[in-house]
Amino acid sequence: MSSLQCRVMGMRKPGEPIYLRRHMIGLALAVGLPLILLQLYKIFVGPISFEIQLAAGVAISILAGLMLYRTYRSSAQNQP
């Protein structure tokens, strides 16, 4: 079956990963969470230096990425 036929019929090609709506929501949260948390901190606590913002952003991004990976690794595996 050609890739055009797969797309027209709504089927995935062999080996194409499965991405569900919850995967996309989790990815959006992992990307947006550092920005949101830093802005909330600045609003409610006070200003912080750029270096601290950068370090906190990197740390939050790494933690969110690891959580995203651990949460969705089994459901995002390739189909045979």
mmCIF file of the N, C-alpha and C atoms, coordinates in Angstrom:
data_MODEL
# 
_entry.id   MODEL 
# 
loop_
_atom_site.group_PDB 
_atom_site.id 
_atom_site.type_symbol 
_atom_site.label_atom_id 
_atom_site.label_alt_id 
_atom_site.label_comp_id 
_atom_site.label_asym_id 
_atom_site.label_entity_id 
_atom_site.label_seq_id 
_atom_site.pdbx_PDB_ins_code 
_atom_site.Cartn_x 
_atom_site.Cartn_y 
_atom_site.Cartn_z 
_atom_site.occupancy 
_atom_site.B_iso_or_equiv 
_atom_site.pdbx_formal_charge 
_atom_site.auth_seq_id 
_atom_site.auth_comp_id 
_atom_site.auth_asym_id 
_atom_site.auth_atom_id 
_atom_site.pdbx_PDB_model_num 
ATOM 1   N N  . MET A 1 1  ? 0.851  -1.164 0.000  1.00 0.00 ? 1  MET A N  1 
ATOM 2   C CA . MET A 1 1  ? 0.000  0.000  0.000  1.00 0.00 ? 1  MET A CA 1 
ATOM 3   C C  . MET A 1 1  ? 0.904  1.236  0.000  1.00 0.00 ? 1  MET A C  1 
ATOM 4   N N  . SER A 1 2  ? 0.646  2.160  -0.867 1.00 0.00 ? 2  SER A N  1 
ATOM 5   C CA . SER A 1 2  ? 1.482  3.360  -0.970 1.00 0.00 ? 2  SER A CA 1 
ATOM 6   C C  . SER A 1 2  ? 1.173  4.312  0.173  1.00 0.00 ? 2  SER A C  1 
ATOM 7   N N  . SER A 1 3  ? 2.092  5.281  0.390  1.00 0.00 ? 3  SER A N  1 
ATOM 8   C CA . SER A 1 3  ? 1.896  6.246  1.481  1.00 0.00 ? 3  SER A CA 1 
ATOM 9   C C  . SER A 1 3  ? 0.683  7.133  1.198  1.00 0.00 ? 3  SER A C  1 
ATOM 10  N N  . LEU A 1 4  ? 0.398  7.410  -0.085 1.00 0.00 ? 4  LEU A N  1 
ATOM 11  C CA . LEU A 1 4  ? -0.777 8.221  -0.424 1.00 0.00 ? 4  LEU A CA 1 
ATOM 12  C C  . LEU A 1 4  ? -2.057 7.473  -0.060 1.00 0.00 ? 4  LEU A C  1 
ATOM 13  N N  . GLN A 1 5  ? -2.090 6.178  -0.353 1.00 0.00 ? 5  GLN A N  1 
ATOM 14  C CA . GLN A 1 5  ? -3.260 5.387  -0.010 1.00 0.00 ? 5  GLN A CA 1 
ATOM 15  C C  . GLN A 1 5  ? -3.435 5.315  1.509  1.00 0.00 ? 5  GLN A C  1 
ATOM 16  N N  . CYS A 1 6  ? -2.333 5.214  2.247  1.00 0.00 ? 6  CYS A N  1 
ATOM 17  C CA . CYS A 1 6  ? -2.412 5.177  3.706  1.00 0.00 ? 6  CYS A CA 1 
ATOM 18  C C  . CYS A 1 6  ? -2.993 6.476  4.242  1.00 0.00 ? 6  CYS A C  1 
ATOM 19  N N  . ARG A 1 7  ? -2.553 7.603  3.678  1.00 0.00 ? 7  ARG A N  1 
ATOM 20  C CA . ARG A 1 7  ? -3.040 8.895  4.158  1.00 0.00 ? 7  ARG A CA 1 
ATOM 21  C C  . ARG A 1 7  ? -4.514 9.098  3.813  1.00 0.00 ? 7  ARG A C  1 
ATOM 22  N N  . VAL A 1 8  ? -4.918 8.668  2.619  1.00 0.00 ? 8  VAL A N  1 
ATOM 23  C CA . VAL A 1 8  ? -6.301 8.834  2.205  1.00 0.00 ? 8  VAL A CA 1 
ATOM 24  C C  . VAL A 1 8  ? -7.212 7.968  3.068  1.00 0.00 ? 8  VAL A C  1 
ATOM 25  N N  . MET A 1 9  ? -6.785 6.773  3.377  1.00 0.00 ? 9  MET A N  1 
ATOM 26  C CA . MET A 1 9  ? -7.610 5.858  4.153  1.00 0.00 ? 9  MET A CA 1 
ATOM 27  C C  . MET A 1 9  ? -7.487 6.116  5.658  1.00 0.00 ? 9  MET A C  1 
ATOM 28  N N  . GLY A 1 10 ? -6.602 7.021  6.091  1.00 0.00 ? 10 GLY A N  1 
ATOM 29  C CA . GLY A 1 10 ? -6.459 7.339  7.503  1.00 0.00 ? 10 GLY A CA 1 
ATOM 30  C C  . GLY A 1 10 ? -5.644 6.322  8.280  1.00 0.00 ? 10 GLY A C  1 
ATOM 31  N N  . MET A 1 11 ? -4.892 5.490  7.586  1.00 0.00 ? 11 MET A N  1 
ATOM 32  C CA . MET A 1 11 ? -4.074 4.485  8.260  1.00 0.00 ? 11 MET A CA 1 
ATOM 33  C C  . MET A 1 11 ? -2.649 5.000  8.384  1.00 0.00 ? 11 MET A C  1 
ATOM 34  N N  . ARG A 1 12 ? -1.938 4.446  9.359  1.00 0.00 ? 12 ARG A N  1 
ATOM 35  C CA . ARG A 1 12 ? -0.526 4.791  9.526  1.00 0.00 ? 12 ARG A CA 1 
ATOM 36  C C  . ARG A 1 12 ? 0.327  3.853  8.685  1.00 0.00 ? 12 ARG A C  1 
ATOM 37  N N  . LYS A 1 13 ? 1.471  4.382  8.264  1.00 0.00 ? 13 LYS A N  1 
ATOM 38  C CA . LYS A 1 13 ? 2.429  3.547  7.563  1.00 0.00 ? 13 LYS A CA 1 
ATOM 39  C C  . LYS A 1 13 ? 3.104  2.638  8.582  1.00 0.00 ? 13 LYS A C  1 
ATOM 40  N N  . PRO A 1 14 ? 3.609  1.481  8.157  1.00 0.00 ? 14 PRO A N  1 
ATOM 41  C CA . PRO A 1 14 ? 4.323  0.605  9.093  1.00 0.00 ? 14 PRO A CA 1 
ATOM 42  C C  . PRO A 1 14 ? 5.526  1.346  9.690  1.00 0.00 ? 14 PRO A C  1 
ATOM 43  N N  . GLY A 1 15 ? 5.680  1.251  11.006 1.00 0.00 ? 15 GLY A N  1 
ATOM 44  C CA . GLY A 1 15 ? 6.788  1.894  11.683 1.00 0.00 ? 15 GLY A CA 1 
ATOM 45  C C  . GLY A 1 15 ? 6.540  3.331  12.087 1.00 0.00 ? 15 GLY A C  1 
ATOM 46  N N  . GLU A 1 16 ? 5.410  3.906  11.680 1.00 0.00 ? 16 GLU A N  1 
ATOM 47  C CA . GLU A 1 16 ? 5.098  5.287  12.039 1.00 0.00 ? 16 GLU A CA 1 
ATOM 48  C C  . GLU A 1 16 ? 4.637  5.328  13.490 1.00 0.00 ? 16 GLU A C  1 
ATOM 49  N N  . PRO A 1 17 ? 5.186  6.232  14.314 1.00 0.00 ? 17 PRO A N  1 
ATOM 50  C CA . PRO A 1 17 ? 4.800  6.266  15.719 1.00 0.00 ? 17 PRO A CA 1 
ATOM 51  C C  . PRO A 1 17 ? 3.361  6.721  15.915 1.00 0.00 ? 17 PRO A C  1 
ATOM 52  N N  . ILE A 1 18 ? 2.809  6.325  17.040 1.00 0.00 ? 18 ILE A N  1 
ATOM 53  C CA . ILE A 1 18 ? 1.440  6.677  17.394 1.00 0.00 ? 18 ILE A CA 1 
ATOM 54  C C  . ILE A 1 18 ? 1.502  7.890  18.318 1.00 0.00 ? 18 ILE A C  1 
ATOM 55  N N  . TYR A 1 19 ? 0.872  8.978  17.936 1.00 0.00 ? 19 TYR A N  1 
ATOM 56  C CA . TYR A 1 19 ? 0.795  10.152 18.798 1.00 0.00 ? 19 TYR A CA 1 
ATOM 57  C C  . TYR A 1 19 ? -0.664 10.445 19.077 1.00 0.00 ? 19 TYR A C  1 
ATOM 58  N N  . LEU A 1 20 ? -0.996 10.453 20.337 1.00 0.00 ? 20 LEU A N  1 
ATOM 59  C CA . LEU A 1 20 ? -2.365 10.715 20.752 1.00 0.00 ? 20 LEU A CA 1 
ATOM 60  C C  . LEU A 1 20 ? -2.498 12.169 21.184 1.00 0.00 ? 20 LEU A C  1 
ATOM 61  N N  . ARG A 1 21 ? -3.728 12.609 21.378 1.00 0.00 ? 21 ARG A N  1 
ATOM 62  C CA . ARG A 1 21 ? -3.985 13.987 21.815 1.00 0.00 ? 21 ARG A CA 1 
ATOM 63  C C  . ARG A 1 21 ? -3.295 14.260 23.149 1.00 0.00 ? 21 ARG A C  1 
ATOM 64  N N  . ARG A 1 22 ? -3.294 13.274 24.051 1.00 0.00 ? 22 ARG A N  1 
ATOM 65  C CA . ARG A 1 22 ? -2.652 13.481 25.356 1.00 0.00 ? 22 ARG A CA 1 
ATOM 66  C C  . ARG A 1 22 ? -1.145 13.658 25.223 1.00 0.00 ? 22 ARG A C  1 
ATOM 67  N N  . HIS A 1 23 ? -0.542 13.066 24.211 1.00 0.00 ? 23 HIS A N  1 
ATOM 68  C CA . HIS A 1 23 ? 0.892  13.286 23.978 1.00 0.00 ? 23 HIS A CA 1 
ATOM 69  C C  . HIS A 1 23 ? 1.146  14.740 23.588 1.00 0.00 ? 23 HIS A C  1 
ATOM 70  N N  . MET A 1 24 ? 0.304  15.276 22.736 1.00 0.00 ? 24 MET A N  1 
ATOM 71  C CA . MET A 1 24 ? 0.486  16.659 22.290 1.00 0.00 ? 24 MET A CA 1 
ATOM 72  C C  . MET A 1 24 ? 0.228  17.651 23.428 1.00 0.00 ? 24 MET A C  1 
ATOM 73  N N  . ILE A 1 25 ? -0.756 17.362 24.270 1.00 0.00 ? 25 ILE A N  1 
ATOM 74  C CA . ILE A 1 25 ? -1.026 18.228 25.420 1.00 0.00 ? 25 ILE A CA 1 
ATOM 75  C C  . ILE A 1 25 ? 0.146  18.183 26.395 1.00 0.00 ? 25 ILE A C  1 
ATOM 76  N N  . GLY A 1 26 ? 0.662  16.994 26.647 1.00 0.00 ? 26 GLY A N  1 
ATOM 77  C CA . GLY A 1 26 ? 1.828  16.859 27.527 1.00 0.00 ? 26 GLY A CA 1 
ATOM 78  C C  . GLY A 1 26 ? 3.043  17.576 26.979 1.00 0.00 ? 26 GLY A C  1 
ATOM 79  N N  . LEU A 1 27 ? 3.247  17.506 25.682 1.00 0.00 ? 27 LEU A N  1 
ATOM 80  C CA . LEU A 1 27 ? 4.377  18.203 25.061 1.00 0.00 ? 27 LEU A CA 1 
ATOM 81  C C  . LEU A 1 27 ? 4.212  19.712 25.177 1.00 0.00 ? 27 LEU A C  1 
ATOM 82  N N  . ALA A 1 28 ? 3.001  20.205 24.955 1.00 0.00 ? 28 ALA A N  1 
ATOM 83  C CA . ALA A 1 28 ? 2.754  21.642 25.095 1.00 0.00 ? 28 ALA A CA 1 
ATOM 84  C C  . ALA A 1 28 ? 2.994  22.102 26.530 1.00 0.00 ? 28 ALA A C  1 
ATOM 85  N N  . LEU A 1 29 ? 2.592  21.288 27.500 1.00 0.00 ? 29 LEU A N  1 
ATOM 86  C CA . LEU A 1 29 ? 2.846  21.627 28.898 1.00 0.00 ? 29 LEU A CA 1 
ATOM 87  C C  . LEU A 1 29 ? 4.345  21.617 29.206 1.00 0.00 ? 29 LEU A C  1 
ATOM 88  N N  . ALA A 1 30 ? 5.065  20.642 28.676 1.00 0.00 ? 30 ALA A N  1 
ATOM 89  C CA . ALA A 1 30 ? 6.504  20.573 28.928 1.00 0.00 ? 30 ALA A CA 1 
ATOM 90  C C  . ALA A 1 30 ? 7.230  21.776 28.332 1.00 0.00 ? 30 ALA A C  1 
ATOM 91  N N  . VAL A 1 31 ? 6.744  22.286 27.223 1.00 0.00 ? 31 VAL A N  1 
ATOM 92  C CA . VAL A 1 31 ? 7.370  23.451 26.594 1.00 0.00 ? 31 VAL A CA 1 
ATOM 93  C C  . VAL A 1 31 ? 6.949  24.741 27.294 1.00 0.00 ? 31 VAL A C  1 
ATOM 94  N N  . GLY A 1 32 ? 5.672  24.855 27.638 1.00 0.00 ? 32 GLY A N  1 
ATOM 95  C CA . GLY A 1 32 ? 5.166  26.098 28.204 1.00 0.00 ? 32 GLY A CA 1 
ATOM 96  C C  . GLY A 1 32 ? 5.329  26.240 29.704 1.00 0.00 ? 32 GLY A C  1 
ATOM 97  N N  . LEU A 1 33 ? 5.498  25.128 30.416 1.00 0.00 ? 33 LEU A N  1 
ATOM 98  C CA . LEU A 1 33 ? 5.584  25.162 31.867 1.00 0.00 ? 33 LEU A CA 1 
ATOM 99  C C  . LEU A 1 33 ? 6.700  26.061 32.398 1.00 0.00 ? 33 LEU A C  1 
ATOM 100 N N  . PRO A 1 34 ? 7.914  26.001 31.861 1.00 0.00 ? 34 PRO A N  1 
ATOM 101 C CA . PRO A 1 34 ? 8.968  26.888 32.384 1.00 0.00 ? 34 PRO A CA 1 
ATOM 102 C C  . PRO A 1 34 ? 8.610  28.368 32.257 1.00 0.00 ? 34 PRO A C  1 
ATOM 103 N N  . LEU A 1 35 ? 8.026  28.745 31.148 1.00 0.00 ? 35 LEU A N  1 
ATOM 104 C CA . LEU A 1 35 ? 7.655  30.147 30.954 1.00 0.00 ? 35 LEU A CA 1 
ATOM 105 C C  . LEU A 1 35 ? 6.562  30.578 31.924 1.00 0.00 ? 35 LEU A C  1 
ATOM 106 N N  . ILE A 1 36 ? 5.570  29.730 32.085 1.00 0.00 ? 36 ILE A N  1 
ATOM 107 C CA . ILE A 1 36 ? 4.452  30.056 32.964 1.00 0.00 ? 36 ILE A CA 1 
ATOM 108 C C  . ILE A 1 36 ? 4.915  30.152 34.418 1.00 0.00 ? 36 ILE A C  1 
ATOM 109 N N  . LEU A 1 37 ? 5.709  29.177 34.863 1.00 0.00 ? 37 LEU A N  1 
ATOM 110 C CA . LEU A 1 37 ? 6.171  29.187 36.245 1.00 0.00 ? 37 LEU A CA 1 
ATOM 111 C C  . LEU A 1 37 ? 7.051  30.394 36.549 1.00 0.00 ? 37 LEU A C  1 
ATOM 112 N N  . LEU A 1 38 ? 7.929  30.753 35.620 1.00 0.00 ? 38 LEU A N  1 
ATOM 113 C CA . LEU A 1 38 ? 8.790  31.920 35.840 1.00 0.00 ? 38 LEU A CA 1 
ATOM 114 C C  . LEU A 1 38 ? 7.978  33.206 35.891 1.00 0.00 ? 38 LEU A C  1 
ATOM 115 N N  . GLN A 1 39 ? 6.987  33.329 35.046 1.00 0.00 ? 39 GLN A N  1 
ATOM 116 C CA . GLN A 1 39 ? 6.146  34.528 35.073 1.00 0.00 ? 39 GLN A CA 1 
ATOM 117 C C  . GLN A 1 39 ? 5.328  34.604 36.358 1.00 0.00 ? 39 GLN A C  1 
ATOM 118 N N  . LEU A 1 40 ? 4.793  33.490 36.803 1.00 0.00 ? 40 LEU A N  1 
ATOM 119 C CA . LEU A 1 40 ? 4.055  33.474 38.065 1.00 0.00 ? 40 LEU A CA 1 
ATOM 120 C C  . LEU A 1 40 ? 4.961  33.836 39.237 1.00 0.00 ? 40 LEU A C  1 
ATOM 121 N N  . TYR A 1 41 ? 6.194  33.354 39.220 1.00 0.00 ? 41 TYR A N  1 
ATOM 122 C CA . TYR A 1 41 ? 7.141  33.703 40.278 1.00 0.00 ? 41 TYR A CA 1 
ATOM 123 C C  . TYR A 1 41 ? 7.403  35.202 40.299 1.00 0.00 ? 41 TYR A C  1 
ATOM 124 N N  . LYS A 1 42 ? 7.615  35.774 39.113 1.00 0.00 ? 42 LYS A N  1 
ATOM 125 C CA . LYS A 1 42 ? 7.880  37.215 39.048 1.00 0.00 ? 42 LYS A CA 1 
ATOM 126 C C  . LYS A 1 42 ? 6.669  38.034 39.500 1.00 0.00 ? 42 LYS A C  1 
ATOM 127 N N  . ILE A 1 43 ? 5.472  37.562 39.227 1.00 0.00 ? 43 ILE A N  1 
ATOM 128 C CA . ILE A 1 43 ? 4.266  38.295 39.612 1.00 0.00 ? 43 ILE A CA 1 
ATOM 129 C C  . ILE A 1 43 ? 4.046  38.233 41.125 1.00 0.00 ? 43 ILE A C  1 
ATOM 130 N N  . PHE A 1 44 ? 4.157  37.040 41.701 1.00 0.00 ? 44 PHE A N  1 
ATOM 131 C CA . PHE A 1 44 ? 3.790  36.864 43.097 1.00 0.00 ? 44 PHE A CA 1 
ATOM 132 C C  . PHE A 1 44 ? 4.942  37.039 44.086 1.00 0.00 ? 44 PHE A C  1 
ATOM 133 N N  . VAL A 1 45 ? 6.182  36.796 43.670 1.00 0.00 ? 45 VAL A N  1 
ATOM 134 C CA . VAL A 1 45 ? 7.309  36.868 44.596 1.00 0.00 ? 45 VAL A CA 1 
ATOM 135 C C  . VAL A 1 45 ? 8.149  38.108 44.349 1.00 0.00 ? 45 VAL A C  1 
ATOM 136 N N  . GLY A 1 46 ? 8.586  38.288 43.131 1.00 0.00 ? 46 GLY A N  1 
ATOM 137 C CA . GLY A 1 46 ? 9.390  39.457 42.807 1.00 0.00 ? 46 GLY A CA 1 
ATOM 138 C C  . GLY A 1 46 ? 10.347 39.159 41.675 1.00 0.00 ? 46 GLY A C  1 
ATOM 139 N N  . PRO A 1 47 ? 11.097 40.179 41.270 1.00 0.00 ? 47 PRO A N  1 
ATOM 140 C CA . PRO A 1 47 ? 12.014 39.996 40.147 1.00 0.00 ? 47 PRO A CA 1 
ATOM 141 C C  . PRO A 1 47 ? 13.201 39.097 40.512 1.00 0.00 ? 47 PRO A C  1 
ATOM 142 N N  . ILE A 1 48 ? 13.676 38.374 39.505 1.00 0.00 ? 48 ILE A N  1 
ATOM 143 C CA . ILE A 1 48 ? 14.868 37.539 39.679 1.00 0.00 ? 48 ILE A CA 1 
ATOM 144 C C  . ILE A 1 48 ? 15.807 37.812 38.523 1.00 0.00 ? 48 ILE A C  1 
ATOM 145 N N  . SER A 1 49 ? 17.073 37.502 38.730 1.00 0.00 ? 49 SER A N  1 
ATOM 146 C CA . SER A 1 49 ? 18.082 37.804 37.713 1.00 0.00 ? 49 SER A CA 1 
ATOM 147 C C  . SER A 1 49 ? 17.925 36.886 36.500 1.00 0.00 ? 49 SER A C  1 
ATOM 148 N N  . PHE A 1 50 ? 18.521 37.311 35.397 1.00 0.00 ? 50 PHE A N  1 
ATOM 149 C CA . PHE A 1 50 ? 18.432 36.544 34.157 1.00 0.00 ? 50 PHE A CA 1 
ATOM 150 C C  . PHE A 1 50 ? 19.097 35.177 34.310 1.00 0.00 ? 50 PHE A C  1 
ATOM 151 N N  . GLU A 1 51 ? 20.211 35.126 35.027 1.00 0.00 ? 51 GLU A N  1 
ATOM 152 C CA . GLU A 1 51 ? 20.920 33.856 35.206 1.00 0.00 ? 51 GLU A CA 1 
ATOM 153 C C  . GLU A 1 51 ? 20.056 32.842 35.960 1.00 0.00 ? 51 GLU A C  1 
ATOM 154 N N  . ILE A 1 52 ? 19.356 33.312 36.993 1.00 0.00 ? 52 ILE A N  1 
ATOM 155 C CA . ILE A 1 52 ? 18.477 32.425 37.749 1.00 0.00 ? 52 ILE A CA 1 
ATOM 156 C C  . ILE A 1 52 ? 17.302 31.989 36.880 1.00 0.00 ? 52 ILE A C  1 
ATOM 157 N N  . GLN A 1 53 ? 16.754 32.897 36.091 1.00 0.00 ? 53 GLN A N  1 
ATOM 158 C CA . GLN A 1 53 ? 15.657 32.545 35.183 1.00 0.00 ? 53 GLN A CA 1 
ATOM 159 C C  . GLN A 1 53 ? 16.105 31.481 34.195 1.00 0.00 ? 53 GLN A C  1 
ATOM 160 N N  . LEU A 1 54 ? 17.307 31.654 33.649 1.00 0.00 ? 54 LEU A N  1 
ATOM 161 C CA . LEU A 1 54 ? 17.834 30.702 32.680 1.00 0.00 ? 54 LEU A CA 1 
ATOM 162 C C  . LEU A 1 54 ? 18.058 29.336 33.325 1.00 0.00 ? 54 LEU A C  1 
ATOM 163 N N  . ALA A 1 55 ? 18.678 29.320 34.503 1.00 0.00 ? 55 ALA A N  1 
ATOM 164 C CA . ALA A 1 55 ? 18.937 28.060 35.198 1.00 0.00 ? 55 ALA A CA 1 
ATOM 165 C C  . ALA A 1 55 ? 17.628 27.360 35.570 1.00 0.00 ? 55 ALA A C  1 
ATOM 166 N N  . ALA A 1 56 ? 16.674 28.126 36.087 1.00 0.00 ? 56 ALA A N  1 
ATOM 167 C CA . ALA A 1 56 ? 15.386 27.535 36.457 1.00 0.00 ? 56 ALA A CA 1 
ATOM 168 C C  . ALA A 1 56 ? 14.649 27.020 35.219 1.00 0.00 ? 56 ALA A C  1 
ATOM 169 N N  . GLY A 1 57 ? 14.697 27.774 34.124 1.00 0.00 ? 57 GLY A N  1 
ATOM 170 C CA . GLY A 1 57 ? 14.050 27.337 32.886 1.00 0.00 ? 57 GLY A CA 1 
ATOM 171 C C  . GLY A 1 57 ? 14.627 26.044 32.360 1.00 0.00 ? 57 GLY A C  1 
ATOM 172 N N  . VAL A 1 58 ? 15.952 25.923 32.393 1.00 0.00 ? 58 VAL A N  1 
ATOM 173 C CA . VAL A 1 58 ? 16.604 24.696 31.923 1.00 0.00 ? 58 VAL A CA 1 
ATOM 174 C C  . VAL A 1 58 ? 16.248 23.528 32.841 1.00 0.00 ? 58 VAL A C  1 
ATOM 175 N N  . ALA A 1 59 ? 16.295 23.750 34.156 1.00 0.00 ? 59 ALA A N  1 
ATOM 176 C CA . ALA A 1 59 ? 15.984 22.678 35.104 1.00 0.00 ? 59 ALA A CA 1 
ATOM 177 C C  . ALA A 1 59 ? 14.539 22.213 34.958 1.00 0.00 ? 59 ALA A C  1 
ATOM 178 N N  . ILE A 1 60 ? 13.614 23.148 34.859 1.00 0.00 ? 60 ILE A N  1 
ATOM 179 C CA . ILE A 1 60 ? 12.197 22.785 34.710 1.00 0.00 ? 60 ILE A CA 1 
ATOM 180 C C  . ILE A 1 60 ? 11.979 22.055 33.388 1.00 0.00 ? 60 ILE A C  1 
ATOM 181 N N  . SER A 1 61 ? 12.640 22.501 32.325 1.00 0.00 ? 61 SER A N  1 
ATOM 182 C CA . SER A 1 61 ? 12.491 21.849 31.020 1.00 0.00 ? 61 SER A CA 1 
ATOM 183 C C  . SER A 1 61 ? 13.002 20.418 31.052 1.00 0.00 ? 61 SER A C  1 
ATOM 184 N N  . ILE A 1 62 ? 14.135 20.213 31.697 1.00 0.00 ? 62 ILE A N  1 
ATOM 185 C CA . ILE A 1 62 ? 14.695 18.857 31.783 1.00 0.00 ? 62 ILE A CA 1 
ATOM 186 C C  . ILE A 1 62 ? 13.768 17.956 32.586 1.00 0.00 ? 62 ILE A C  1 
ATOM 187 N N  . LEU A 1 63 ? 13.308 18.441 33.730 1.00 0.00 ? 63 LEU A N  1 
ATOM 188 C CA . LEU A 1 63 ? 12.391 17.635 34.548 1.00 0.00 ? 63 LEU A CA 1 
ATOM 189 C C  . LEU A 1 63 ? 11.080 17.342 33.820 1.00 0.00 ? 63 LEU A C  1 
ATOM 190 N N  . ALA A 1 64 ? 10.524 18.336 33.152 1.00 0.00 ? 64 ALA A N  1 
ATOM 191 C CA . ALA A 1 64 ? 9.280  18.130 32.407 1.00 0.00 ? 64 ALA A CA 1 
ATOM 192 C C  . ALA A 1 64 ? 9.491  17.142 31.254 1.00 0.00 ? 64 ALA A C  1 
ATOM 193 N N  . GLY A 1 65 ? 10.628 17.234 30.585 1.00 0.00 ? 65 GLY A N  1 
ATOM 194 C CA . GLY A 1 65 ? 10.930 16.299 29.498 1.00 0.00 ? 65 GLY A CA 1 
ATOM 195 C C  . GLY A 1 65 ? 11.068 14.872 29.994 1.00 0.00 ? 65 GLY A C  1 
ATOM 196 N N  . LEU A 1 66 ? 11.729 14.708 31.141 1.00 0.00 ? 66 LEU A N  1 
ATOM 197 C CA . LEU A 1 66 ? 11.872 13.363 31.709 1.00 0.00 ? 66 LEU A CA 1 
ATOM 198 C C  . LEU A 1 66 ? 10.523 12.800 32.143 1.00 0.00 ? 66 LEU A C  1 
ATOM 199 N N  . MET A 1 67 ? 9.695  13.643 32.750 1.00 0.00 ? 67 MET A N  1 
ATOM 200 C CA . MET A 1 67 ? 8.358  13.194 33.140 1.00 0.00 ? 67 MET A CA 1 
ATOM 201 C C  . MET A 1 67 ? 7.530  12.823 31.914 1.00 0.00 ? 67 MET A C  1 
ATOM 202 N N  . LEU A 1 68 ? 7.622  13.622 30.866 1.00 0.00 ? 68 LEU A N  1 
ATOM 203 C CA . LEU A 1 68 ? 6.894  13.342 29.638 1.00 0.00 ? 68 LEU A CA 1 
ATOM 204 C C  . LEU A 1 68 ? 7.360  12.027 29.029 1.00 0.00 ? 68 LEU A C  1 
ATOM 205 N N  . TYR A 1 69 ? 8.657  11.805 29.000 1.00 0.00 ? 69 TYR A N  1 
ATOM 206 C CA . TYR A 1 69 ? 9.209  10.573 28.451 1.00 0.00 ? 69 TYR A CA 1 
ATOM 207 C C  . TYR A 1 69 ? 8.733  9.363  29.246 1.00 0.00 ? 69 TYR A C  1 
ATOM 208 N N  . ARG A 1 70 ? 8.847  9.429  30.561 1.00 0.00 ? 70 ARG A N  1 
ATOM 209 C CA . ARG A 1 70 ? 8.458  8.294  31.395 1.00 0.00 ? 70 ARG A CA 1 
ATOM 210 C C  . ARG A 1 70 ? 6.960  8.013  31.328 1.00 0.00 ? 70 ARG A C  1 
ATOM 211 N N  . THR A 1 71 ? 6.169  9.059  31.232 1.00 0.00 ? 71 THR A N  1 
ATOM 212 C CA . THR A 1 71 ? 4.716  8.894  31.222 1.00 0.00 ? 71 THR A CA 1 
ATOM 213 C C  . THR A 1 71 ? 4.221  8.273  29.923 1.00 0.00 ? 71 THR A C  1 
ATOM 214 N N  . TYR A 1 72 ? 4.764  8.700  28.791 1.00 0.00 ? 72 TYR A N  1 
ATOM 215 C CA . TYR A 1 72 ? 4.196  8.311  27.493 1.00 0.00 ? 72 TYR A CA 1 
ATOM 216 C C  . TYR A 1 72 ? 5.061  7.375  26.674 1.00 0.00 ? 72 TYR A C  1 
ATOM 217 N N  . ARG A 1 73 ? 6.147  6.861  27.207 1.00 0.00 ? 73 ARG A N  1 
ATOM 218 C CA . ARG A 1 73 ? 7.019  6.017  26.380 1.00 0.00 ? 73 ARG A CA 1 
ATOM 219 C C  . ARG A 1 73 ? 6.348  4.717  25.939 1.00 0.00 ? 73 ARG A C  1 
ATOM 220 N N  . SER A 1 74 ? 5.503  4.152  26.765 1.00 0.00 ? 74 SER A N  1 
ATOM 221 C CA . SER A 1 74 ? 4.887  2.873  26.383 1.00 0.00 ? 74 SER A CA 1 
ATOM 222 C C  . SER A 1 74 ? 3.794  3.067  25.339 1.00 0.00 ? 74 SER A C  1 
ATOM 223 N N  . SER A 1 75 ? 3.078  4.203  25.379 1.00 0.00 ? 75 SER A N  1 
ATOM 224 C CA . SER A 1 75 ? 1.981  4.386  24.438 1.00 0.00 ? 75 SER A CA 1 
ATOM 225 C C  . SER A 1 75 ? 2.416  5.051  23.148 1.00 0.00 ? 75 SER A C  1 
ATOM 226 N N  . ALA A 1 76 ? 3.665  5.503  23.044 1.00 0.00 ? 76 ALA A N  1 
ATOM 227 C CA . ALA A 1 76 ? 4.137  6.153  21.827 1.00 0.00 ? 76 ALA A CA 1 
ATOM 228 C C  . ALA A 1 76 ? 5.113  5.274  21.057 1.00 0.00 ? 76 ALA A C  1 
ATOM 229 N N  . GLN A 1 77 ? 5.090  4.000  21.299 1.00 0.00 ? 77 GLN A N  1 
ATOM 230 C CA . GLN A 1 77 ? 5.996  3.101  20.603 1.00 0.00 ? 77 GLN A CA 1 
ATOM 231 C C  . GLN A 1 77 ? 5.536  2.890  19.170 1.00 0.00 ? 77 GLN A C  1 
ATOM 232 N N  . ASN A 1 78 ? 6.478  2.516  18.332 1.00 0.00 ? 78 ASN A N  1 
ATOM 233 C CA . ASN A 1 78 ? 6.160  2.277  16.922 1.00 0.00 ? 78 ASN A CA 1 
ATOM 234 C C  . ASN A 1 78 ? 5.315  1.029  16.779 1.00 0.00 ? 78 ASN A C  1 
ATOM 235 N N  . GLN A 1 79 ? 4.442  1.081  15.808 1.00 0.00 ? 79 GLN A N  1 
ATOM 236 C CA . GLN A 1 79 ? 3.627  -0.072 15.495 1.00 0.00 ? 79 GLN A CA 1 
ATOM 237 C C  . GLN A 1 79 ? 4.346  -0.907 14.448 1.00 0.00 ? 79 GLN A C  1 
ATOM 238 N N  . PRO A 1 80 ? 4.248  -2.230 14.527 1.00 0.00 ? 80 PRO A N  1 
ATOM 239 C CA . PRO A 1 80 ? 4.914  -3.066 13.503 1.00 0.00 ? 80 PRO A CA 1 
ATOM 240 C C  . PRO A 1 80 ? 4.266  -2.951 12.148 1.00 0.00 ? 80 PRO A C  1 
# 
